[in-house]
């Protein structure tokens, strides 16, 4: 990690941004201990903002703390993934149903621009940039629902699964599928076909779960099809 990036307003926000990037890019890998002294030195900050950022990530489930052992990056868990994506299905479907009719021409243009950034990052295999643009694409839709509490809950679930997203984007076939699915979603949004958008987003999530299930472990007890 590097402190050379443009810093957000506070040291804690800077550290949080850098830790998110490192987890997303798998510079910090699942199960890896977080050595706070060395990390604070590399980022050019004191231990205080680092501890504060780690507490935020602990609340999101991205890192875990063990007495006498300290923090480590959370291990990937198929059960955890299935639970989060099931909750996302419920919340995101409602957000989309409320949002589609409220989309303006400017909103659609912003979604298209975000998708162009997703495709550009996909071509260069920049997983972190792709994930950032992908988030802009999805939340550009969710935020139009006019329900800020609902959007905050969805964002919390997304924050807790960045490591899974980076693993999914690591494969070329998955990146290509994301682009195809986003284009179909955009086409349905332009037609204001709410229920088709809901179905396409459900397929979008399920494809990710199905591919990640192959990597993380067996889904015999809770198959990905159970999310449909």
N, C-alpha and C positions, 0 to 999 in steps of 0.2 A: 504494500500500500504506500501511497505517497501523499505528502501534505502540500504538494504543488498545485492541487486543484483550487479553483476559486471557492473560498470558504463561505458557507451560509452565515447568517448573522451571529450565531453564538458558537462557542467551542463545542458544546454538547451536540448541537445540530450537525456540525462538521464531522465530529467523530461518529455520530449515528449514521450519517450518509456514507462515510468511508467503510464502516462495518457492514452496512447493507450491501454495498458494492462488492466487498470482499467475499461475503457469503454467497451472493448471487453469481459471481464469477468463479466460485469454488476455489478462490485463493485461500480462503478459510474453509476447510472441508468438514463434512459431518463427522462428529465425534472428536474433532481436533481441539486440544486445550487452548485457551486464550491466555497468553502470557502478558499480563497487563503492563509490567514495567517496560518490556521490550516494545510493546505496541505503542505505549504512550511516548516513548522516545522517538519512534519512527514517525509518528504523527505530529510530534512537536507540541504536545499538550501535557497538562498535569494529569494525575490519576483521577482527579475529581470529575471532570466531564466524561472521562472514560467510564468510570463507575456508573454515572448517571445514564449514559447511553446503553450500557450493558443491562441495567435494570429495565429500560424500555424494551429491549430485545427479549429479555427474560419474560416479560409480561405478554409478549407476542408469541412466545414459544420457539423463538429462533435460537436462543441459547439457554442452557440450564446451569444452575449453580449447585455445587455440592460442598458442604462444609469440609474444610481442610484440603479440598481439592481445587476449589475455585470454579471459574466458568469454563464451559466448553461449548462448541457449536452443537446444536441438537442433532441427534441421529435421525435419519429418515425413517419414517414409520408408515407402513401401508394403512394400518388402522387409522392413524391420524389423518392421512391424506383423504381416505374415504369419508371420514366424518366431516372434515372441512368442506369437501366438495359437495356433500349432501346438503349442508347448511347453505352453501353458496347457491345451490340450485333454487332453494326456496326463496332466499332473499333477492337474488338477481332477477329471477323471473318476475317478481312483483315490481322491482324497480323498472324493468324494461316495459312492463305493461303500463306503468304510469308515465314513462318518458317519451315513448314513440310519438304520440300525438303532439307533444310539446316541442319537438325538434324543429329548428328553423333552418333555412338554407345555409346560414352561417355555421350552424352546428354540424350539418352534414359535410360542409367543406372542411371543417376542422377534423372531423373523423377521417375523411379521405386523406388529409395531409398526414395525420398520425399513421395511417396505414402505409403511406409511401415511406415513412421513416422506418416502419417495421420491416418492409421489404428491403430497403437499403441496408439496414443492419443485418438482415438475414443473409444477404449476398456476401457481406464482408465477414460473416461469422462472428459478429460482435454481440455476444449473448447479453451483456449488460445493457447495451444500447437498444437491443431488440426488446428486452423486458421493459425498459422505461417507455419506449414508444407504444408497446402493447398495452401498458397501463393507461397511457393517455387515450388510446383508442377506446378501451372499455369504459373508463370512467367519464369520458366525454359523453357517453350514452347514459350511464347510471346517474350522473349528477343532474341530468335534466328531469329526473323524477320529481324534484321538488320536495324531497323527504330527507333532510340532512342527517337525521339520526340513522336512517336506514343505510345511507351511503357510508357513514362512519363505521357501521358494523361490517359492511362489505369490505371496506378498506382494511380493517383489522384482520380479516381472514386472508386477504391477499398478502399482507405484510408477513403473516405467519408461514407462508408457503413459497417464499422466494427461492429457497434452495431447491425445491421440487421443480419450479419453473425453469431454473437454469439447467437442471439435468435434462429436462424435456427438450429444451432448445439446443442442446448439444448435438442432436442428430439432424443431419440434413433433411431427411424425409419428414421429420416433425416440423421443421421450420417451413418447408414447402407446404405442408398441410395447413399450418396456421394461416399462411397467406391466402390460400384458396378459400378457407373457411371465412376469413375476414371479408374477402371480396363478396362472397354470397350474403353475408350479414349486411354489408353496405347496400347491396342491391335490394334486399328486402326492406331495409330502412327507407330507401328512397321511394319505395312503393307504399310505405306506411302499413306494411303487412305485419302487424304486431305479433300474431301467433306464430308466423313463420320465423320471425326473429327469435322468439323464445325457443322454438324447436332447434334452430340452428345453433344457438348458444349452448343448449343442452348437449347437442352432439359435439360441439367444440370442447366442452369440459370432459365429456365421456371419453373422447379419443385420447385426451391427455392422461386420464386415469388409466385407461387400458394399456397405454405404452409404458407408463411409470410402474404399473403393477408388474410388468415383466422384469423390470430392473430391480425394484425394491424387494420383491418377494412374492410368494404365492398368495393368490386372492381366493383360495378355495372356500373359506368360510364366508367371505364378503366379496363376491365377484363384482367386477366393475359394472356388469350389466344391471346390478341392483340399483344403480343410480338412475337408470333410465325412467 
